[in-house]
Amino acid sequence: MPEPAHPAAAGVPRSEAPRPDAPCGRRFPEELLSGFLDGVLTQSDQQRVRLHLEDCPSCRAQVAELAGLREAALTTRFVLPADDQWDERPRTGWSRLARRTGFTLLVLWFLAVAAAGLWGLATGPASVLEKVMVLGGLAAAALLFASVLADRLRTLPGDRYRGVQK
């Protein structure tokens, strides 16, 4: 009796239909092969995989390849970098001074620009667009700063890693 041209016509469920990229020409779920290797399948799924592997040399090869990859992943040891490579603090006195001075100057510059913008709005003829731009920008910066500060202050008392050095 000739076989039907389409697997669904033969009563094979759509998920089991052949796919062109499957090495065995059948749609056998790769997650079952992986679960088989990990030993997490139900007894019926284990039996299903065993039966399929008996008839399918390409899936047996795939299982062997996955087993090799799994073994390599489980036995690979990585060398952790030295603790001083994780340190993000400035390493020299000059670097610390430059960073502190730079942040201080940046804050002072922002305050001066904000004060000049507010002074210009208060004393000069400014259009509505200029007022909205200056006040909107200052309000946005103030809200961002306040939200970060509030979050930091809220988490500071319970921060388990506060005293940990990298």
Backbone torsions as a table, in degrees:
resi	resn	phi	psi	omega
1	MET	NA	126.8	-177.9
2	PRO	-70.4	145.9	178.7
3	GLU	-78.6	147.4	176.0
4	PRO	-64.2	150.9	-177.9
5	ALA	-70.0	-30.9	-176.6
6	HIS	-113.9	133.8	-176.3
7	PRO	-61.3	-34.3	-179.6
8	ALA	-64.9	-30.4	178.1
9	ALA	-70.7	-22.5	179.7
10	ALA	-87.8	4.1	-179.4
11	GLY	88.1	8.8	177.2
12	VAL	-82.2	128.0	179.5
13	PRO	-58.8	154.5	-177.3
14	ARG	-58.1	-38.0	-179.7
15	SER	-68.1	-20.0	180.0
16	GLU	-98.5	1.7	-177.8
17	ALA	-65.9	149.3	179.0
18	PRO	-60.8	148.4	174.4
19	ARG	-129.9	148.5	-175.2
20	PRO	-67.1	-26.7	-176.1
21	ASP	-89.0	-4.8	178.5
22	ALA	-76.1	131.7	-177.3
23	PRO	-64.4	-29.7	-176.3
24	CYS	-94.9	0.5	-179.9
25	GLY	81.5	-2.9	177.2
26	ARG	-116.8	157.2	179.5
27	ARG	-92.0	84.9	177.4
28	PHE	-100.6	124.0	-174.0
29	PRO	-61.1	123.0	-179.5
30	GLU	-65.9	-29.4	178.8
31	GLU	-64.8	-25.9	174.5
32	LEU	-70.0	-39.3	177.9
33	LEU	-63.9	-42.6	179.2
34	SER	-66.5	-42.8	177.3
35	GLY	-63.9	-34.3	176.7
36	PHE	-61.2	-44.7	179.0
37	LEU	-65.8	-36.2	-178.4
38	ASP	-80.9	-12.7	179.6
39	GLY	73.1	33.4	-177.0
40	VAL	-113.4	8.1	-177.5
41	LEU	-84.1	156.0	172.1
42	THR	-69.4	166.1	-178.4
43	GLN	-61.4	-38.9	-179.0
44	SER	-68.2	-38.5	178.1
45	ASP	-69.4	-37.2	176.3
46	GLN	-60.6	-43.5	179.4
47	GLN	-64.2	-41.4	179.4
48	ARG	-60.4	-43.4	179.5
49	VAL	-67.1	-44.0	179.1
50	ARG	-58.0	-46.2	179.2
51	LEU	-62.4	-40.8	179.6
52	HIS	-66.3	-41.6	-178.3
53	LEU	-66.3	-29.0	176.9
54	GLU	-63.9	-33.4	-176.0
55	ASP	-99.2	-6.7	-170.4
56	CYS	-128.0	99.4	-179.7
57	PRO	-66.0	-32.1	-178.8
58	SER	-69.8	-36.5	176.6
59	CYS	-71.9	-32.8	174.5
60	ARG	-62.1	-41.6	177.6
61	ALA	-64.8	-38.8	178.8
62	GLN	-65.7	-40.6	177.5
63	VAL	-63.8	-40.4	178.2
64	ALA	-63.6	-41.2	178.6
65	GLU	-65.6	-43.8	178.0
66	LEU	-62.9	-37.8	178.4
67	ALA	-64.1	-40.8	177.4
68	GLY	-64.5	-42.8	177.9
69	LEU	-64.6	-41.0	179.2
70	ARG	-62.2	-45.1	179.5
71	GLU	-62.2	-43.1	178.9
72	ALA	-63.6	-40.9	-179.7
73	ALA	-67.0	-37.1	-178.0
74	LEU	-77.2	-24.2	-176.7
75	THR	-102.8	-5.7	-179.3
76	THR	-74.1	131.2	177.1
77	ARG	-112.5	135.8	-179.6
78	PHE	-108.3	141.9	177.7
79	VAL	-85.8	122.3	178.3
80	LEU	-77.2	141.3	177.2
81	PRO	-67.8	157.6	178.9
82	ALA	-63.0	152.6	-177.2
83	ASP	-59.5	-33.6	-178.3
84	ASP	-69.8	-16.2	176.4
85	GLN	-76.6	-19.7	178.6
86	TRP	-87.3	-15.3	-174.1
87	ASP	-67.5	124.9	-178.3
88	GLU	-102.4	-2.0	-179.5
89	ARG	-75.3	153.7	175.3
90	PRO	-60.2	141.6	-173.3
91	ARG	-92.7	-22.1	-177.6
92	THR	-117.2	161.8	178.0
93	GLY	-61.8	-40.5	-180.0
94	TRP	-64.3	-40.6	-179.9
95	SER	-64.1	-42.0	177.4
96	ARG	-63.3	-44.2	-180.0
97	LEU	-63.7	-42.9	-179.6
98	ALA	-64.3	-40.2	-179.5
99	ARG	-67.8	-45.8	178.2
100	ARG	-61.9	-44.3	-179.7
101	THR	-65.5	-40.9	179.2
102	GLY	-62.7	-44.9	178.3
103	PHE	-65.3	-40.8	178.7
104	THR	-62.5	-46.0	178.6
105	LEU	-63.2	-37.0	178.5
106	LEU	-64.6	-42.9	177.9
107	VAL	-65.0	-44.3	178.9
108	LEU	-62.7	-40.7	177.8
109	TRP	-62.1	-44.5	179.3
110	PHE	-62.1	-43.1	178.9
111	LEU	-64.1	-38.7	178.9
112	ALA	-66.1	-43.2	178.7
113	VAL	-64.5	-42.1	178.5
114	ALA	-63.4	-43.8	179.4
115	ALA	-64.7	-41.4	178.6
116	ALA	-64.1	-40.5	177.8
117	GLY	-64.1	-43.4	178.5
118	LEU	-67.8	-39.4	177.7
119	TRP	-63.1	-43.6	178.8
120	GLY	-64.0	-36.8	177.0
121	LEU	-67.1	-39.2	-176.2
122	ALA	-75.2	-34.8	-172.7
123	THR	-102.9	-25.4	-173.6
124	GLY	-107.8	167.9	176.7
125	PRO	-79.8	99.5	-178.8
126	ALA	-108.4	142.4	177.6
127	SER	-75.0	166.8	178.9
128	VAL	-62.2	-38.5	179.6
129	LEU	-62.0	-43.7	178.5
130	GLU	-62.7	-41.3	179.5
131	LYS	-64.2	-44.3	179.7
132	VAL	-63.3	-42.0	-178.7
133	MET	-63.8	-47.2	-178.0
134	VAL	-68.1	-50.3	-177.8
135	LEU	-67.0	-37.4	178.4
136	GLY	-65.1	-44.2	178.1
137	GLY	-63.6	-43.9	178.6
138	LEU	-66.0	-40.7	179.0
139	ALA	-65.1	-41.1	178.9
140	ALA	-63.0	-45.7	179.3
141	ALA	-63.6	-41.7	-179.5
142	ALA	-65.1	-41.7	179.0
143	LEU	-64.8	-43.2	178.1
144	LEU	-61.5	-46.6	179.2
145	PHE	-61.6	-45.4	-178.8
146	ALA	-63.7	-39.4	-179.3
147	SER	-68.0	-41.1	178.5
148	VAL	-66.5	-42.5	179.4
149	LEU	-63.8	-43.3	179.9
150	ALA	-63.4	-43.3	178.4
151	ASP	-63.0	-42.7	-178.8
152	ARG	-65.5	-44.4	179.7
153	LEU	-66.6	-33.9	179.8
154	ARG	-69.4	-37.1	-177.4
155	THR	-89.3	-13.7	-175.1
156	LEU	-60.4	-46.4	-177.8
157	PRO	-63.3	-34.1	-178.1
158	GLY	-99.6	11.6	-177.1
159	ASP	-72.3	107.0	-177.9
160	ARG	-68.3	-20.4	-173.6
161	TYR	-106.0	13.0	-176.1
162	ARG	-58.1	-43.1	-176.3
163	GLY	-91.4	3.1	-176.3
164	VAL	-82.7	130.5	175.2
165	GLN	-94.7	141.8	177.6
166	LYS	-72.0	NA	NA
